[in-house]
Amino acid sequence: MPLRFGDNVSTAQTDYGTVLLDERGGAYWELNPTATLVVRTLFEGGEEADAAAALVQEFDIDEAQALRDVEALVRQLRDSGLAS
């Protein structure tokens, strides 16, 4: 399922990743470069497995761990109300 931020979420790219602002509550979230790669892959229409593969290629980590990390990030973004 594609990942999309809610209309209430503003984003900005920084030297350290991506900053998210939840305009409803004023809370800021900072995504490190790893999370930014995952989000970018999913926003471009990729699946969670594609995002995990991108992590493996970019950061040379274990594929199973990469998939668990992607799933955890997506769950956190959705549970926080930032993404659907």
C-alpha positions as MATLAB code, in Angstrom:
seq = 'MPLRFGDNVSTAQTDYGTVLLDERGGAYWELNPTATLVVRTLFEGGEEADAAAALVQEFDIDEAQALRDVEALVRQLRDSGLAS';
ca = [
       0.000    0.000    0.000;
       1.422    3.415   -0.926;
       2.414    5.712    1.899;
       1.041    9.241    2.010;
       1.386   11.968    4.608;
      -1.793   13.622    5.795;
      -2.796   17.094    4.615;
      -1.825   18.355    8.058;
       1.829   17.316    7.653;
       4.482   19.623    6.221;
       7.895   18.293    5.217;
      11.321   19.840    4.716;
      14.556   18.247    3.549;
      17.640   18.958    5.638;
      21.266   17.906    5.560;
      20.354   15.254    8.129;
      17.221   13.772    6.549;
      13.632   14.991    6.579;
      11.730   17.038    9.131;
       7.978   16.543    9.514;
       5.650   19.033   11.162;
       2.270   17.858   12.396;
       0.365   21.120   12.022;
      -2.510   19.893   14.222;
      -0.419   19.618   17.357;
       2.754   21.443   16.412;
       4.962   18.391   16.954;
       8.146   17.988   14.904;
       9.555   14.646   13.816;
      12.995   14.151   12.320;
      13.630   11.279    9.930;
      17.256   10.240    9.633;
      18.723    9.434    6.186;
      17.682    5.789    6.509;
      14.047    6.648    7.236;
      14.118    9.296    4.510;
      15.176    6.650    1.977;
      12.328    4.391    3.101;
       9.738    7.166    2.892;
      11.004    8.326   -0.512;
      10.813    4.787   -1.900;
       7.267    4.315   -0.601;
       6.129    7.741   -1.855;
       7.409    6.845   -5.306;
       5.021    3.886   -5.332;
       7.356    1.205   -4.020;
       6.246   -1.511   -1.651;
       7.763   -2.185    1.764;
       9.921   -4.917    0.203;
      11.282   -2.351   -2.293;
      12.156    0.013    0.555;
      13.917   -2.820    2.390;
      15.870   -3.670   -0.767;
      16.923   -0.019   -1.072;
      18.205   -0.125    2.508;
      20.156   -3.314    1.840;
      21.744   -1.778   -1.251;
      22.532    1.594    0.311;
      23.581    0.530    3.803;
      24.638   -3.120    3.355;
      22.407   -4.500    6.105;
      20.621   -7.810    6.504;
      17.485   -8.051    4.339;
      15.285   -9.488    7.104;
      16.325   -6.704    9.493;
      15.753   -4.089    6.805;
      12.198   -5.329    6.257;
      11.491   -5.289   10.003;
      12.834   -1.730   10.189;
      10.654   -0.612    7.262;
       7.563   -2.211    8.790;
       8.271   -0.569   12.152;
       8.735    2.876   10.593;
       5.536    2.613    8.568;
       3.623    1.449   11.639;
       4.975    4.385   13.686;
       4.086    6.915   10.997;
       0.565    5.532   10.691;
       0.016    5.134   14.444;
       1.090    8.740   15.001;
      -1.443    9.952   12.454;
       1.247   11.405   10.203;
       0.656    8.969    7.358;
      -1.983    6.754    5.891;
];
